[in-house]
Amino acid sequence: MGWPRPNDPMDPRPAPSRRLACDRTSSRRGVAHASLWLGACLLLSRGVAAAPTAPAAPEAGEATPETGGDAGGATPSPGSAPEEPGSREKRNRLSDALARQGEADLQRSVRVFQQRYLLKGGRVEVLAGGSASLGDPMMGHLSVDAGLLVHLNEHWAVGLSGSKPFGSENETFLSIQRDFGLFPERSLLQATGFAEVQFSPIFGKFSSFGVAVVQMDIYGVLGAGGVRTTATASIKPAGQIGVGMRLHLLRALTLSFEVRDTLMMESFQAGDRFMQHVFGGAKLGFWIPPTVEYRYQR
């Protein structure tokens, strides 16, 4: 049985009592509605809080729980296939090989002008060339020269040198014979041979017409050996001093310009006499081994 409607003529209660009952009914319904709304709000709030949030997409190179701490995904996820034995070592060896190859390419591509173009220490230089006498007023010589140098380091070298001179009298000597009827004694060089020490204190380089950088060094020569002349058949002791400049045209080829002075005592009918034979010439040098491995320092 429900409550009578307000102002119902069939309600036996007086009018104030009917209004009081209606007010109580409205207040009870309002409390019920408020309780329902409050409960719905609580349920919704709990549902939102309990709902799992979707993980954000990882950025490029960012570590994820599936890939592990390595950005490259070195650690497989629990559901992925197991890593083959030795694959990590293979990757490490490949990485090392690529790093070494990159370093080698960088070394070859970068030209460091602070360093020497090549190294001489521990290499052999085979020399061949020619020279001509200088400053002799009566005799002239053209000579074929050869040599072998062992470079101990960048400054010092030891070796052997020899020459085959071809001498002749010049016009001054012949005019003395014609005009005065005199026949001066002659002393023409026939052969020379020396053991020598070479010291290179000065190094440098210069640009060759903007095409290449040429390395050079200046050296001094001190030698001891013997010579043979036309004055006597015996071999006479002699010494040799000189200076030169070596140009490193290629890693396997050099061009040297030299001035050498041969010092000796010659025996004439009038007695012994100190003599000098000054020669100026050029030589080509060939390195053995032809190339050298050089690491450019940074």
Contacts in CASP RR format, 6 or more apart in sequence:
PFRMAT RR
TARGET T0000
AUTHOR 0000-0000-0000
METHOD contacts of the structure
MODEL  1
MGWPRPNDPMDPRPAPSRRLACDRTSSRRGVAHASLWLGACLLLSRGVAA
APTAPAAPEAGEATPETGGDAGGATPSPGSAPEEPGSREKRNRLSDALAR
QGEADLQRSVRVFQQRYLLKGGRVEVLAGGSASLGDPMMGHLSVDAGLLV
HLNEHWAVGLSGSKPFGSENETFLSIQRDFGLFPERSLLQATGFAEVQFS
PIFGKFSSFGVAVVQMDIYGVLGAGGVRTTATASIKPAGQIGVGMRLHLL
RALTLSFEVRDTLMMESFQAGDRFMQHVFGGAKLGFWIPPTVEYRYQR
3 21 0 8 1.000
3 25 0 8 1.000
4 10 0 8 1.000
4 11 0 8 1.000
4 13 0 8 1.000
4 18 0 8 1.000
4 21 0 8 1.000
6 18 0 8 1.000
6 19 0 8 1.000
6 22 0 8 1.000
7 15 0 8 1.000
7 18 0 8 1.000
8 18 0 8 1.000
11 18 0 8 1.000
13 21 0 8 1.000
58 64 0 8 1.000
61 71 0 8 1.000
61 72 0 8 1.000
62 71 0 8 1.000
63 69 0 8 1.000
63 70 0 8 1.000
63 71 0 8 1.000
63 73 0 8 1.000
66 77 0 8 1.000
67 73 0 8 1.000
67 74 0 8 1.000
67 75 0 8 1.000
67 77 0 8 1.000
68 74 0 8 1.000
68 75 0 8 1.000
69 75 0 8 1.000
74 88 0 8 1.000
76 82 0 8 1.000
76 83 0 8 1.000
107 295 0 8 1.000
107 296 0 8 1.000
110 296 0 8 1.000
111 213 0 8 1.000
112 296 0 8 1.000
112 297 0 8 1.000
112 298 0 8 1.000
113 205 0 8 1.000
113 213 0 8 1.000
115 294 0 8 1.000
115 296 0 8 1.000
115 297 0 8 1.000
116 154 0 8 1.000
116 203 0 8 1.000
116 215 0 8 1.000
116 294 0 8 1.000
117 205 0 8 1.000
117 213 0 8 1.000
117 214 0 8 1.000
117 215 0 8 1.000
117 248 0 8 1.000
117 251 0 8 1.000
118 215 0 8 1.000
118 248 0 8 1.000
118 251 0 8 1.000
118 292 0 8 1.000
118 294 0 8 1.000
119 154 0 8 1.000
119 292 0 8 1.000
119 294 0 8 1.000
120 151 0 8 1.000
120 153 0 8 1.000
120 154 0 8 1.000
120 157 0 8 1.000
120 200 0 8 1.000
121 151 0 8 1.000
121 152 0 8 1.000
121 153 0 8 1.000
121 154 0 8 1.000
122 150 0 8 1.000
122 151 0 8 1.000
122 152 0 8 1.000
122 153 0 8 1.000
123 151 0 8 1.000
123 287 0 8 1.000
123 288 0 8 1.000
123 289 0 8 1.000
123 292 0 8 1.000
124 148 0 8 1.000
124 149 0 8 1.000
124 150 0 8 1.000
124 151 0 8 1.000
124 287 0 8 1.000
124 288 0 8 1.000
125 148 0 8 1.000
125 149 0 8 1.000
125 151 0 8 1.000
125 157 0 8 1.000
125 254 0 8 1.000
125 285 0 8 1.000
125 286 0 8 1.000
125 287 0 8 1.000
125 288 0 8 1.000
126 147 0 8 1.000
126 148 0 8 1.000
126 285 0 8 1.000
126 286 0 8 1.000
126 288 0 8 1.000
127 145 0 8 1.000
127 146 0 8 1.000
127 147 0 8 1.000
127 148 0 8 1.000
127 149 0 8 1.000
127 161 0 8 1.000
127 256 0 8 1.000
127 283 0 8 1.000
127 284 0 8 1.000
127 285 0 8 1.000
127 286 0 8 1.000
128 145 0 8 1.000
128 146 0 8 1.000
128 147 0 8 1.000
128 283 0 8 1.000
128 284 0 8 1.000
128 285 0 8 1.000
129 144 0 8 1.000
129 145 0 8 1.000
129 146 0 8 1.000
129 281 0 8 1.000
129 282 0 8 1.000
129 283 0 8 1.000
129 284 0 8 1.000
130 142 0 8 1.000
130 143 0 8 1.000
130 144 0 8 1.000
130 145 0 8 1.000
130 163 0 8 1.000
130 281 0 8 1.000
130 282 0 8 1.000
130 283 0 8 1.000
131 142 0 8 1.000
131 143 0 8 1.000
131 145 0 8 1.000
131 163 0 8 1.000
131 258 0 8 1.000
131 260 0 8 1.000
131 279 0 8 1.000
131 280 0 8 1.000
131 281 0 8 1.000
131 282 0 8 1.000
132 140 0 8 1.000
132 141 0 8 1.000
132 142 0 8 1.000
132 143 0 8 1.000
132 279 0 8 1.000
132 280 0 8 1.000
132 281 0 8 1.000
133 139 0 8 1.000
133 140 0 8 1.000
133 141 0 8 1.000
133 142 0 8 1.000
133 143 0 8 1.000
133 165 0 8 1.000
133 277 0 8 1.000
133 278 0 8 1.000
133 279 0 8 1.000
133 280 0 8 1.000
134 259 0 8 1.000
134 278 0 8 1.000
134 279 0 8 1.000
134 280 0 8 1.000
135 278 0 8 1.000
136 170 0 8 1.000
136 277 0 8 1.000
136 278 0 8 1.000
137 170 0 8 1.000
137 172 0 8 1.000
138 169 0 8 1.000
138 170 0 8 1.000
138 172 0 8 1.000
138 173 0 8 1.000
138 176 0 8 1.000
138 184 0 8 1.000
139 167 0 8 1.000
139 168 0 8 1.000
139 169 0 8 1.000
139 170 0 8 1.000
139 173 0 8 1.000
139 186 0 8 1.000
139 187 0 8 1.000
139 188 0 8 1.000
140 167 0 8 1.000
140 168 0 8 1.000
140 169 0 8 1.000
140 170 0 8 1.000
141 165 0 8 1.000
141 166 0 8 1.000
141 167 0 8 1.000
141 168 0 8 1.000
141 188 0 8 1.000
141 189 0 8 1.000
141 277 0 8 1.000
141 279 0 8 1.000
142 165 0 8 1.000
142 166 0 8 1.000
142 167 0 8 1.000
143 163 0 8 1.000
143 164 0 8 1.000
143 165 0 8 1.000
143 166 0 8 1.000
143 189 0 8 1.000
143 279 0 8 1.000
144 163 0 8 1.000
144 164 0 8 1.000
145 161 0 8 1.000
145 162 0 8 1.000
145 163 0 8 1.000
145 281 0 8 1.000
145 283 0 8 1.000
146 161 0 8 1.000
146 162 0 8 1.000
146 163 0 8 1.000
147 159 0 8 1.000
147 160 0 8 1.000
147 161 0 8 1.000
147 162 0 8 1.000
147 283 0 8 1.000
148 159 0 8 1.000
148 160 0 8 1.000
148 161 0 8 1.000
149 157 0 8 1.000
149 158 0 8 1.000
149 159 0 8 1.000
149 198 0 8 1.000
150 157 0 8 1.000
150 158 0 8 1.000
150 159 0 8 1.000
151 157 0 8 1.000
152 158 0 8 1.000
154 200 0 8 1.000
154 203 0 8 1.000
155 199 0 8 1.000
155 200 0 8 1.000
155 201 0 8 1.000
156 197 0 8 1.000
156 198 0 8 1.000
156 199 0 8 1.000
156 200 0 8 1.000
157 197 0 8 1.000
157 198 0 8 1.000
157 199 0 8 1.000
157 200 0 8 1.000
157 219 0 8 1.000
158 195 0 8 1.000
158 196 0 8 1.000
158 197 0 8 1.000
158 198 0 8 1.000
159 195 0 8 1.000
159 196 0 8 1.000
159 197 0 8 1.000
159 198 0 8 1.000
160 193 0 8 1.000
160 194 0 8 1.000
160 195 0 8 1.000
160 196 0 8 1.000
161 193 0 8 1.000
161 194 0 8 1.000
161 196 0 8 1.000
162 191 0 8 1.000
162 192 0 8 1.000
162 193 0 8 1.000
162 194 0 8 1.000
163 191 0 8 1.000
163 192 0 8 1.000
163 193 0 8 1.000
163 279 0 8 1.000
164 191 0 8 1.000
165 188 0 8 1.000
165 189 0 8 1.000
165 190 0 8 1.000
165 191 0 8 1.000
165 192 0 8 1.000
167 188 0 8 1.000
167 189 0 8 1.000
168 188 0 8 1.000
169 186 0 8 1.000
173 184 0 8 1.000
173 186 0 8 1.000
176 182 0 8 1.000
176 184 0 8 1.000
177 183 0 8 1.000
185 231 0 8 1.000
185 268 0 8 1.000
185 269 0 8 1.000
185 270 0 8 1.000
186 230 0 8 1.000
186 231 0 8 1.000
187 229 0 8 1.000
187 230 0 8 1.000
187 231 0 8 1.000
187 266 0 8 1.000
187 268 0 8 1.000
187 275 0 8 1.000
188 229 0 8 1.000
188 230 0 8 1.000
189 227 0 8 1.000
189 228 0 8 1.000
189 229 0 8 1.000
189 262 0 8 1.000
189 277 0 8 1.000
190 227 0 8 1.000
190 228 0 8 1.000
190 229 0 8 1.000
190 230 0 8 1.000
191 227 0 8 1.000
191 228 0 8 1.000
192 225 0 8 1.000
192 226 0 8 1.000
192 227 0 8 1.000
192 228 0 8 1.000
192 238 0 8 1.000
192 240 0 8 1.000
192 262 0 8 1.000
193 225 0 8 1.000
193 226 0 8 1.000
193 227 0 8 1.000
194 223 0 8 1.000
194 224 0 8 1.000
194 225 0 8 1.000
194 226 0 8 1.000
194 238 0 8 1.000
194 239 0 8 1.000
194 240 0 8 1.000
195 223 0 8 1.000
195 224 0 8 1.000
195 225 0 8 1.000
196 221 0 8 1.000
196 222 0 8 1.000
196 223 0 8 1.000
196 224 0 8 1.000
196 240 0 8 1.000
197 221 0 8 1.000
197 222 0 8 1.000
197 223 0 8 1.000
198 219 0 8 1.000
198 220 0 8 1.000
198 221 0 8 1.000
199 219 0 8 1.000
199 220 0 8 1.000
199 222 0 8 1.000
200 217 0 8 1.000
200 218 0 8 1.000
200 219 0 8 1.000
200 220 0 8 1.000
200 246 0 8 1.000
201 218 0 8 1.000
201 219 0 8 1.000
202 217 0 8 1.000
202 218 0 8 1.000
203 215 0 8 1.000
203 216 0 8 1.000
203 217 0 8 1.000
204 215 0 8 1.000
204 216 0 8 1.000
204 217 0 8 1.000
205 213 0 8 1.000
205 214 0 8 1.000
205 215 0 8 1.000
205 216 0 8 1.000
206 213 0 8 1.000
206 214 0 8 1.000
206 216 0 8 1.000
207 213 0 8 1.000
207 214 0 8 1.000
208 214 0 8 1.000
214 247 0 8 1.000
214 248 0 8 1.000
214 249 0 8 1.000
215 247 0 8 1.000
215 248 0 8 1.000
216 245 0 8 1.000
216 246 0 8 1.000
216 247 0 8 1.000
216 248 0 8 1.000
217 245 0 8 1.000
217 246 0 8 1.000
218 243 0 8 1.000
218 244 0 8 1.000
218 245 0 8 1.000
218 246 0 8 1.000
219 243 0 8 1.000
219 244 0 8 1.000
219 245 0 8 1.000
219 246 0 8 1.000
220 241 0 8 1.000
220 242 0 8 1.000
220 243 0 8 1.000
220 244 0 8 1.000
221 240 0 8 1.000
221 241 0 8 1.000
221 242 0 8 1.000
221 243 0 8 1.000
221 244 0 8 1.000
221 258 0 8 1.000
221 260 0 8 1.000
222 240 0 8 1.000
222 241 0 8 1.000
222 242 0 8 1.000
223 239 0 8 1.000
223 240 0 8 1.000
223 241 0 8 1.000
224 237 0 8 1.000
224 238 0 8 1.000
224 239 0 8 1.000
224 240 0 8 1.000
225 237 0 8 1.000
225 238 0 8 1.000
225 239 0 8 1.000
225 240 0 8 1.000
226 235 0 8 1.000
226 236 0 8 1.000
226 237 0 8 1.000
226 238 0 8 1.000
226 239 0 8 1.000
226 264 0 8 1.000
227 235 0 8 1.000
227 236 0 8 1.000
227 238 0 8 1.000
227 262 0 8 1.000
227 264 0 8 1.000
228 234 0 8 1.000
228 235 0 8 1.000
228 236 0 8 1.000
229 236 0 8 1.000
229 266 0 8 1.000
231 266 0 8 1.000
231 267 0 8 1.000
231 268 0 8 1.000
232 267 0 8 1.000
236 264 0 8 1.000
236 265 0 8 1.000
236 266 0 8 1.000
237 264 0 8 1.000
237 265 0 8 1.000
238 262 0 8 1.000
238 263 0 8 1.000
238 264 0 8 1.000
239 262 0 8 1.000
239 263 0 8 1.000
239 264 0 8 1.000
240 260 0 8 1.000
240 261 0 8 1.000
240 262 0 8 1.000
240 263 0 8 1.000
241 260 0 8 1.000
241 261 0 8 1.000
241 263 0 8 1.000
242 258 0 8 1.000
242 259 0 8 1.000
242 260 0 8 1.000
242 261 0 8 1.000
243 258 0 8 1.000
243 259 0 8 1.000
244 256 0 8 1.000
244 257 0 8 1.000
244 258 0 8 1.000
244 259 0 8 1.000
245 256 0 8 1.000
245 257 0 8 1.000
246 254 0 8 1.000
246 255 0 8 1.000
246 256 0 8 1.000
247 254 0 8 1.000
247 255 0 8 1.000
247 256 0 8 1.000
248 254 0 8 1.000
249 255 0 8 1.000
251 287 0 8 1.000
251 290 0 8 1.000
251 291 0 8 1.000
251 292 0 8 1.000
252 286 0 8 1.000
252 287 0 8 1.000
252 290 0 8 1.000
252 291 0 8 1.000
253 284 0 8 1.000
253 285 0 8 1.000
253 286 0 8 1.000
253 287 0 8 1.000
254 284 0 8 1.000
254 285 0 8 1.000
254 286 0 8 1.000
254 287 0 8 1.000
255 282 0 8 1.000
255 283 0 8 1.000
255 284 0 8 1.000
255 285 0 8 1.000
256 282 0 8 1.000
256 283 0 8 1.000
256 284 0 8 1.000
256 285 0 8 1.000
257 280 0 8 1.000
257 281 0 8 1.000
257 282 0 8 1.000
258 279 0 8 1.000
258 280 0 8 1.000
258 281 0 8 1.000
258 282 0 8 1.000
258 283 0 8 1.000
259 278 0 8 1.000
259 279 0 8 1.000
259 280 0 8 1.000
259 281 0 8 1.000
260 278 0 8 1.000
260 279 0 8 1.000
260 280 0 8 1.000
261 276 0 8 1.000
261 277 0 8 1.000
261 278 0 8 1.000
261 279 0 8 1.000
262 276 0 8 1.000
262 277 0 8 1.000
262 278 0 8 1.000
262 279 0 8 1.000
263 274 0 8 1.000
263 275 0 8 1.000
263 276 0 8 1.000
264 274 0 8 1.000
264 275 0 8 1.000
264 276 0 8 1.000
264 277 0 8 1.000
265 272 0 8 1.000
265 273 0 8 1.000
265 274 0 8 1.000
265 275 0 8 1.000
266 272 0 8 1.000
266 273 0 8 1.000
266 274 0 8 1.000
266 275 0 8 1.000
END
